[in-house]
Amino acid sequence: MPHIIVKLYAGRSDEQKQRIADEVTKAIMTATGCSEGSVSVGVEDVEPSAWTASVYEPDIVAKADTILKKPGYAPA
């Protein structure tokens, strides 16, 4: 039962978010062999000014051992 949460800067359209969810679902199904009904995808908007405190520090820095694709940036 994979559940994926995609956090990104606010401002994407509902159509873009749906496309993200659709593509992530396909990738998870391909990589894991699970059915579409087993996958759920959430898309969360984050204001740029809140990114470091809301995402970078708690989800990337604090969980560095679980990050398999590390970002190529460091917040200012």
Secondary structure, DSSP 8 states (H G I E B T S, - for coil): --EEEEEEES---HHHHHHHHHHHHHHHHHHH---GGG-EEEEEEE-GGGHIIIIIIIIIITTGGG-SS--S----
